[in-house]
């Protein structure tokens, strides 16, 4: 017989409603993808969508989306409620900001919050956060020296009042961006998605007339927090330390974490990390919290849906003025360069508490942001009238770290979860050609479980015109490390079609009739490579994932000229190291 809560409601009914609510916000996210003008949202899913109670607590989030957006939004809505008390909200109101210190860490993410009314009463808030390829200023890249250079700053304000759009704001936005039609359309799609969520919620509440949204929210948050605490109690209490070195902009960046497991919470302290950078690779605390919480949750309690309750037992601290908690007006446009590595740092701590459960390090997501038009043409004496302006961001994924019992996923955007932009969509959206996009052999770290492979990508303009690239890449010097005896993945390389290397960070111009080539890194391996099954190594070679040379050097598997395995030589070379 199922137990009942303090209201006497059957918990099965509440559980059904919880599942339905996740469906509601997933519909909200899908409506974003169907109505957005920007390919990064409509195709890659660089977004978040969620529903909140009137207190600003996140009750449910869509599965579609990124941790950086979702978990930052969990903090952002509280600021909206403080600025615009719910008792002052009306049907048709919508609120907006891209304040990095309130929302998801840089100006290129726009957050819209909308009240949801049911039978004349405000019952919930819907919110979404989506990436904008262009928000004015320099463009997304790490070169800016303050946030003022990085684009248009929208403070928390009304996007619409009682259904009347703030046309003055929209006019200002369109006047400050290079793609006014697309950006304006995107912002209207955010309103649409929130309204879709509100209608679906009302329909759900009609079907469960005895349950208020507040009752459901309390049940979800309380139950999630209890489950997270129970999962924490299964861990070995203690304090664990780990460090990670990144390339940085002009000097290496050191990230240090101290993770403490207590009875009912996990504390993560980033004292000892590098000071803030003069360039835009810095994080605001909100974004640091977002990816820290994700790193903890995927290892400790991944089966409980993400909401305020499951996030509450994770406490994050970073020294103000460090690269993980910068003060205004520090530059932050390329904050993901640093932030996407925080889960690996956290998992490095947890690997000491729960050995043989944590994967090797990953190599994350690699965006190619390109700009064409008169600016690039003028650099090389190209006819500016013939240089078509465009702005596009191509998401490409490197290799994920090997898992204790499985190979790492190749070309997978861990931890962001975004999708790669299909080549056909990219070439239709901008005058470019993607000449190559294929897995990079030997890039996955050798191990008993092999690291996931990166990709090799080659791109240029369709007509050979010059163009600019905003480089935001890492792991040129510091590859993804293996675990439990596994070897590191490959490093990252950026070059031109003539073989000339280019910098991994910063805006650079590519000459006419020249291609940009990126060789993305792989994930780290797990376990001694000599323990990998010979037949699995042979399959890797047959599929072109591992070369014969690497099979012999790293795995001790020797091939004859005809492709068969030299069993005697292999047995000799595979003696444990």
N, C-alpha and C positions, 0 to 999 in steps of 0.2 A: 504494500500500500504506500503510495507516495506521500511524503510529508508535506505539510502546508506551511506557508509563511505566516507572519503576524497578522496579515489581512484575511487569512483563511483561503486565499486563492491557491488553486492547485498549481504546484510548481511545473507540472508538465505543460500547462497552458502558458505560463510565463516563458518556459523554454521555447515553445513553439513561436511565441511572439518575438523572442530574441532572434531566432533564425530568420523570421520574416523581416525583422528590422535590418538585418545585414543585407537581405535582398533589396530593401528599400534604398539603402545607400549605394548598393552596387548599381541599381537602376539610375541613381543620380550620377554616378561616375560614367556609366555608358552613355547617358544623354550628353555629357560633356564631350565625349569622344565623337559622338554623332554630329554635334552642332558646332564644335570648335573650328576656327579657320586655320589655326596653326597645326602643321604636321606633327610637331613634337607632342601635342595633346591628342589629336585625332588618330595618329598612327602609333606613336611611341608610348602614350599613356603617362606622360610626365605631369602628374596631377595628384590631387588627393580630394576625397569627398567624405563627408561625415555629418552625423547628427549629434546635437548637444542638447542638454537640458537647459532650462532658463538660468541655472547657476553658472553655465559655461563649462559644465563637465562633459567630456566626450563620451557618448554612450555607445556609438557604433561607428566603424569606419568601413569604407569600401575596400575590398581585397585589391582591386585595381588601384595602382598608385605607388608612391615611393615613401619610405620611412621618413626621409627628410621633410617632406611636405606634411605627411599625416601627423607625426609626433610634434612637429613645430606648431601645427594648427591646433593641437590639443592645448597648447599654452596660449596661442594667439586669441582664441575666442574669449578667454577670460578678460583680456584687455578691452575687447569690444563691449562686453557687458558692463565693465566699469565705466567706460566712456559714454555709452548709450544705455542707460538703465532700461530693463525690459518693460517697465510700466510706461515708458515713453514711446515704445515702438508701436507701429501701426501696420496693418496689412499693406503690402506693396512697398514697404521700406527695404532698402538694401544698403549695406555698408561695405566700404572698400579700404584697403591699404596695401602698400608694398614696403612698409617700413621694415628694414632687415632686423631690427632689434625687437620687433613685436611679432613678426611672422617668421618666414623660413630662411632668413639669413642673407638675402641679397635682393636688389631692386628688381631683378628679372622674374621674381615670383609675385603674383598678384593674388591676394586673398579677398574673397567676397563672402559676407555673412548676411543671412536673411532670416527674419523671424517666420515661424510657421504657426498659423492660427487654426484652431479647430472649434467649430461652433461658437465663434466669437471670442475665444480665449487664446492667448499665446501659450502654446504648450511646448515648443521646442525651437531650436535654431539649426538651420542647415548652413554649412560652410564648405567652400572649396578653395583650393589653392592650385594655380596652374602656372607653368613656365611661359614666359614671353621671350622669344628669341631676341627681340629688340625692344628696349625701353628708353632709347635715346642715349645721349652721352657718347662715350668712346665705343660702346659695344661690349659684349661680355668677354672679358679677358682680364688677366691679372696685372695689367700695366698701370692702372690708376693709382694715385697716391692718396686719394681720399674718396669717400662715398659721393661727394659732390660731383666728381668727374664721371661717375658710373651710370648716370641716367636720371630720369625723372623720378622724383621722390613724392609719393602720394601719402599724405598723412591719413590717419583714420578719419573718415568723413562719409557723408551720405553719397551713395551712388544713385539712389532714387528715394524720393519721399512720397509715400502713399501712391505709388505707381507712376509718379512723374520723374523721368530721368533727369539727372543733373547734367544737362546739356553743356553747361559751361565747363565742367570738369572733363567731359568727353572731348570737347573741342581742344582743350589744353593738351590732353593726352595725344590726340591725333596730330597736333602741331609739333610734338616733340619726338616723334618716332619716324623711322624710315619706311614703315609699312602701315600707314594709318588705317587703311581699309581692314587689314587682317587683325590688327590690335583692337580696333574698335569693335569688330565683329566678335572677337574672342571674349571681350568683357561682357557683351550682351549674352553670350552663351553661358557665362557663369551664372547670370541671373536666371536663365532658363533652367539650368540644371538644379539649382536650389528650389525653384518652384515645382519642378517635377518631383523632387524628394518630398516637398510639403504635401503635394496632392496624394502621393502614394502613402504617406504616413496617415493622412486623414482617412483614406480608404481602409487601412489596416485597423485604425481605432474604431471605425464603424463596425467592423467584424468582431471586435472584442469590447462591447460596450461597458463591461464591468471593470475594465482595467484602464486606469489613467496612465498617461505617459510617465508621470512622476513615479508611479508605482513600478513600472517596468524599468525605468532608469535606475532606481534604487536597487532593484533586484540584480540587474546586470552588473552594476559597479561593485556591489557588496560581494556577490558571488565570484566575480573575477579577481578581486583583491584577495579573497580568502584562498582561491586556487593558486595564485602567485605566491602567497606566503607559504602555503603547504609545499610548493615546489622548492622554494628556497630552503626550507627545513630539511630537505633531502640531501642538501649539499654539505660538504665538510666545512664547518665554520673556520674562519681564519682570514689572514691578510696576505694578498698576493700582489706581486709587482711584475710589470712588463714594460718594455720600451720598443719603440719603432722609429726608424730613421727614414725620412723622405728626402727627396732631392731638394725641395724648396725652390724659390725663384732664383736667388743669386747665392744662396748658402744653404747647407743642409738644415732641415728642420727636425728637431728631436721631440718626440711625443713620449711622455711618461705617464703611466697609470698605476695607481694603487687601488686595488679592489678588495673591499672588506665584506665578507659574508657574515651577517649577524642572524639572529633568530627570526626576525620578521622583515628584514630589508637587506638590500645590497647597496653599499656605498662605493662610488667611484670618484677618486680624487686625482686631478691631473696636475698637481703640483710637480714642478721639475720640468715641465714642457717648455719649449722655446718661447721667447718673448714675441710679441706681435711683430709681424713683418711690415715693412713700409709699402709692400705691394698687396694686391687684392687676393691673397690666399688665406686670409684670416677668417675665423668663425666667430659669430655671436654666440652667447651662451645657449640661447634657445636651440640653435642648430646642433651644438655640441651635445646637448641633452637628448636631442632626437635620435642621433645615430648611436649614442651610448646605450640608450634604452633598447634600441633594436638589437644591438650586439648581445646584451644580457638576455633579452626575451627569446631570441632564436635558440639559445643554448639551454636556458633554464626552464622555460615554460612556453614553448611555441604553439601548443594546442589550444590555449585560451585566447579568445579574440582580443584584439587590441582596443583598449578604452582607458578611461581615467583610473579605473580600479586596478587593472593589471599593470599600469605604469606607475602607480603610487608608491610601491615598495622600492623603486629604483631612485636613489638620490645621487645627484651629480654636482660636483664642485670643480671649478677651474679658476685659478688666480686671475683677477681682473687685470687686464693689460697683457695677458699671455696670448698666444696665437689662437687659443681656444675660447677666449672671452675678451674680445676687444671692446674698447670704448669708442663711442662716436667721436669723430667722423671717419674712423679707420676704413680703408678700402676692403671690400668683401665680395666683389663680383664673382670671383672664381673660388668661392669658399669650399666647393665640393672637392677640389684638388686635395685638400687636407681632410675634410670631414668624412669622405667615403672610406678612409682608412681606419676610422675609429673602431668599427666593429672588429677588425683584425686585432687591434690593440687590446680591446676588452676580452676577446676570445683567447688571446695569449695569456691573460691572467686566469681565466676560467679553466684553461687546459691544465693548470697546476692543481685545481680543485677537483676536476672531473676528467682525469686522463683517459685517453682512448675514446673520447666522445667528441672532441673538437677537431674540425678540419684544419688543414694547412692554410697558409695565407693565400689570399686571392689578389687579383690585379685590377678589379673594378671596371668602371665604365670609361669610355674614351670618346669624347665628343670631338667632332670636326666642325668648327664654326667658320664659315666662309662668307666673304663679302665681295661682291663685284660692283663695278660701276666706275664713274669718272675718277674717283680718288686713286684707285689702283692703276687705271689707264694712264693717268697723268704721270705716275712714277716712272713709266717706261716709254713715254712718248706715243702711246697707243691712241687711236682716234677716240676721244671721249664720247662723241656722238654715237659711236658704234658699240660702246661698252654698256651692256644692259645692267642696270642696278639690281642686285639681289642680296638677300641675307638668308642664310640657311644653316641649320644645325643638324648634323648627321650623327646619330648615336651609333657607336660601335662598341662591342663588348670584348673584353679580354678573357683570360681563363680564370676559372674559380679554383680554389684549393682542393686538393684531394681529400676525401673523407676517410675515416678509419676503415670503412668496409666497401667503399666505392671510389671509382675514379672521379676526379673533379669534372665539373661541367665545362665544356668548351664554349667560348664566345657567349658567356652568360653574365648579365649585369648584376652580379652580387657586389654590394648589398642594395643597390638602388631599385632593382626590380623593373626598370624600364625596358621597353622593347627597342630593338634596332629599327631604324627607319628603312623600310624596303627600298631597294635601289630604284624600282619603277616609280615610286612616289617621289623620291628625291629628284630624279631627273625630270619629272613633270613639274615639280614645284620651282625649280631654278634651272638656269641654263648651264648645267654641269653634266659631266659623264663620269660614272664610276667604272673605271677600267678593270679593276680587280677587287674582289672581296671573297677571300677564301681562308680556310684554316692554315695556320702557320706551323709547319712540321717542326718537331723537336722543341717547341716552345713550352710545353707542359713539363713541370718539374718531375724528374725521375723518382720513382718510389714503388713500393709494393702495390700502392694505389697511385696511379699517375695523375699529375696535375692537369687541369683542363687547358686546352690550347687557346692561344690568342689568334688573331687574324692578321692577314696582310691586306691592306686597303690602298688603292691608288685612285686618285680623283683629279680632274682638271675642269676648266670651263669647256663648254661644248664647241665654242668657236675659237678657242686658243687665246682668248683675252687674258690679260693679267688679272690677278685677284689677290685678296688679302686673307690670311688665316690667323685666327686668334688661338694661339697654342696654349692648351691647358692640360698638360700631360705630365706624368711622373714615372717613377721606376726606371729611369735611364741608368741610375747608379745603384739602386737598392731593389733587387728583385724580390718577388714574393718568396718568403722563406718556407722550407718544408718543415714537417713535424715528425717526431719519432723516427728519425734517421732518414727521412725523405729529403730530396735535393731541392734547391730553389728552382723556380721557373726562370724563363729567359727574361732579359731586360728589354726595355722599349727602345725603338729606333725610329727617328723621323728624318726623312731625307727627300730630295728632289729626284726626278727621273734620271738626272745626269749623275746621280750618286752623291751630290753635295749634301752634307748634313745641314739640318736647320735646328734652331733652338727648340727645346721642349716647352718653353713658356714665353709668352709675349706675342704681340701683333707683329707679323712679318708679311712682306709682299712677295708674291710668286710671279716671276717674269712670264711673258707671253709664250705660249706653246710649251709650257712646262707642267709636269704633273707633280702632285704632292703624294708621297708614299709614306704610310705608317705601318710599321711592323709591331703589332701589339704584343705585350708580354703574356706569359702563361702563369697559371697558379702553381703553388708549391706542391711537392709530392709528399706522400705519407708512407712511412715505413721504409725499410731497407730495399733499394731497387733490386738487389740480388734475390729477394724473396718473391718477386713477381713471377707468376707462372710463365713458363717458357712459351706455352701455346698462346698466352695473352700477348706477350711481346711479339710473337710471330704475326698475330692478327693485327697489331698496331702497325707493324712494318708493311703488311699486305695492304692496309687501308691508307698508307701514306702519312700516318700520324707521327711515326718515329722512323728515322732513317736507319739503314743497316749499320752505319758507323756509330750512331748513338746507341743502338741496341747492343753493340759489342762493348763499347766503352762504359756505358752506364748500367746496362743490365746483364752483361756477361754472356749474351747470346750471340753465337758466331754463325754466320750463314756461308754456305758454299756458293760457288759461282752460279749454280743453277737455281738458287733461291731456297734450297733445302737447308735444314739446320745441321751444322757440324756438331754432332752430339758429344764427341770426345773433347773437342776444344771448349765447348760450352760448359761441360761438367768441370773442367779445370778452372775456367775463369769464374765460375759461380760459387767457388768456395767462399764462405762467409768472410767478410773483411775483418 
